[in-house]
């Protein structure tokens, strides 16, 4: 009896050990599954170099102006730099916003093996005009800047003493014999001078030899690309017709050059200044566009592009408008004229223009819905029914005094893409196509920029696509431009 009880105890112990082993084995498998799931869902972060603060154009970069941050791998732009040493001493050609990823094409381009002919815009001509420190913004005009040319004539030439805006928003190609892209060479060859000195004058807010205190944002050092107060010529980009006018005007009068703010492309309509008007009040713009909204930016044929333009009457008199009233819908490809809304002289409308071969300047135009009282603001809403696909194209708003005075141009520029349903376009230089919807999946192909591919479905931030050879793969959402995603998720 005692032996039988002892045998039962031993058997129970064996069963307990077996149960414990089974529980341990199950726990280990469960923990392994949890670790695997966590690894699959883990966001892989990579370093990227960004602007540590807003940086003006023509600024020489230093480590204090940039920083390296960690971002999800799929959010990094393909050409983004990753180290401050990659940019130290380089000069940015365009302004950088705080937090913006820094790309190589933001820097001034060297043209050491090319002449000026290679930087003249298509359809334009390079024309040299006389300049001095006095009439050329203190000798601080630089290649790449834009200027307004003010021409002054005397009574013997024009019948009265007057000044006029001869040309506006003119691009400067070169100053003396230096053209855009030589900033780094000029800066490296220039004699060393205190950072607080520009043309021998003190510049408030720019530090000298003192280092930047810890915790205080660095002050960008704007490199004077080719500061040449002694320069005698500036070369500008003009159309052949403008070249004729500039040559004649300079032969009969004198020029001054007004430097424009970066990215300001507006064109103003003001009368010439004469001796009789000097004592009078300066004429203000009749109206101004205050804000622009164009949406959606990614669409498909059949969608409606909605335009919202806020306009303010800045004059002391009512301004008159004309049809069509707000909320009128244009069909893509039509114009205000084809829809029987021809221009009425002196009336005001807002319009939408776009890159490419538009059938007419600002083909989509809307009125204010009635006269606009002095000081009043109205928001004009208009619609464009999209009927066919277009590659990424810039759309922008303008203010028109009919029939053809464009009082404001290039307002609210927005990149719009219209794609067929379930079609995407690769938006990076080379997009990896993977076997599954995650970065751990193998790369099965690479697609170059601009490639169109059918979309079969979507899994979180990944699109399933069909390659040109018929294979299926997955591309990260950040690397394509796509219309509204398909309704059904991708199978995998």
Buried (B, 14 or more C-beta within 10 A) or exposed (E): EEEEEEEEEEEEEEEEEEEEEEEEEEEEEEEEEEEEEEEEEEEEEBEBBBBBBBBEBBBBBBEBBBBEEEBBBBBBBEEBBBEBEEBEEBBBBBBBEEEBBBBEEBBBBEBEEEEBEEBBEEEBBBBEBEBBBEBBBBBBBBBBBBBBBBBBBEEEBBEEBBBBBBBBBBBBBBBBEBBBBBBBEBBEEEEEEEBBEBBEEEBEEBBEEEEEEEEEEBBBBBBBBBBBBEBEBBBBBBBEEBBEBBEEBBEEBBBBBBBBEEEEBBBEBEEBBBEEEEEEEEEEBBBBBEBBBBEBEBBBBEBEBBBBBBBBBBBEEEBBBBBBBBEBBBEBEBBBEBBEBEBBEEBBBBBBBBBEEEEEBBBBBBBBBEBBEEEEBBEBBBBBBBEEBBBBEBBBBBBBBBEEEBBBBBBBBBEBBBBBEBBBBBBBEEBBBBBBBBBEBEEBBEBEEEBBBBBBBBBEEBBBBBBEEEEBBBBBBBBBBBBEBBEEEBEB
